[in-house]
């Protein structure tokens, strides 16, 4: 349920990236997505230090959503978000390493791309980060499909 609620909150945000970038209301489901992710970070297997990175990402992204809701220019707020994406990458990659093959592949790809883009952002357009949103939706779908753990269900 946690992965599904995060997926449901994030899907409209991903759609707005393509059809109406920068629309004001996208911050609301974006904030809800990040709040739903707090529960998923706690549930998914990862060392405490990686979970701390996941929580750091969520704090910074929620803060960024609130900044832009309150008319702080994207030229400032987006760099806070990119800083948080480094922590998202750490958590995603570390969490993904403990799961099934699809969970691992999509999670490591998403985390490395999301976190790595921050360091390349001075040289690349913002559109380069776009595919990570689709990969993240797929990753959440894998978690939901695999009983919330990213691993295949084990017989009792």
N, C-alpha and C positions, 0 to 999 in steps of 0.2 A: 504493500500500500504506500509506503514512503516513496519508493521510486516512481510509482504511478502518479502520486500527487506532485512530485517535483517535475515530472515529465509534462503533466497537464498545465502546470504554471509556466513552464519554460517554452512550450510549443508556440503560444501566441507571440512571445518575444522574438523567437526565431523567424516566424512569418513576417513580422514587421521589419526585420533586417532586410528582407528582400523586397517587400512591396511598399513600405512607408518608413524608411530609416529616419530615426530621430523623432518619431511621433511621441508626444508627451505622455500618453497613458501607458506606454510599454514599461515604464519604471514600476508601476504597481504590480503587475504579474511577475516582473523581474525580482522585486523585493520578496514577494511571496515564494518564488522559486528558491531563493537563497535561504529563506527561513525554513522551508521544507528540507533543504539540504542539511541543516544543522542536525536533524534526526538521523539522516542517512550517514553522515560522517561518523556519528557515534556508533552506528550499527555495523558498518562494514569493517572487515578485518584490516587493521593497519597498526603499526606501533604508535604509542602515545605521541611521540614527536611528530609523526606524520599527521595524526589527527589534529594536533595543535596547528599545523600548517593549514589544514582544511578549515579549521575554525577561523584562522587569521584571514584566509581568502574570503570567507563568508562575511566577516565583519567589514572588511574593506569594500566588498561589492555592495552590501546593504548601505554602507555610508555613501558610496558613489551614487546609488539610486536616490537617496534622500537629498544629496547635493544637487543633482540635476532637477529633481522635483521642485527644489527651491531656487531654481534659475542660476545656479553656479554654472558658468560656461563649460561646455564639453572640453574645451581646450585645457581646462584645469582638471576637471573630474575624471576624464578618461585616463589620465596618467596615474591617478590613484588606483583605478580599476586594473590597469596593467601591472602595477606593483602587486596587487592581490593575486593576479594570475600566476605569478611565480609560485606562490604558496599553493594555489589550486593544482598546478602541475606537479608539485612535490607530493601532495596528498593523492592525486589521481594515479600517478605512476606507482607509488608505494602500495596503495590499496589494490590496484589491478594485478600486481605481481602474485597475489595469493589466490587468484580465481581461475576459472575455466579458461580454455584457450581463447574463445571469442571475447570474453570479459577482459582478459589480459591484453590481447592485441588492440582492441578498440580503446581500452583505458590508457595503455602506455602511449599509443599514438596521440590520443586527445591531450593527455597531460603534457607530453613532451612538446607538442605543437603549441598548446595554450601558453605554457610557461616560457618556452623558447622564443615565441613571438615577441615577448616583452623586450628581449635583448636585441632583436632585429628591427623593432618598430621604428627606430630613427631612419631606417633605410627602405622600409617596405610600406606600401599603402595598408590602411586599416582593413581593406577587403580580404587580405591574405589570412586574417584570423577567422573569417566567416565559416569555413568548413568545420571548424572545431565545434560549432553549435550543433550541427547535424550529427557529428560523431558523439557528442555528449548525449543527445536524445537517443541515439542507438544504444549507448552504454547504459543509460537508465532503463531502456527497454529490456536489455539483457538481464539486468538486475531483477526487474519485475518478473521476467520469464523464468529465472532460475531461483525462485523462492526468496528473493530479497538478499541473497548473499553473494551473488556473482559466481557461485559454485553450483554444480549440478546436485540435485537432491540425492541424498543417500538413503538407502533402504533401512528401515528400523529393525 
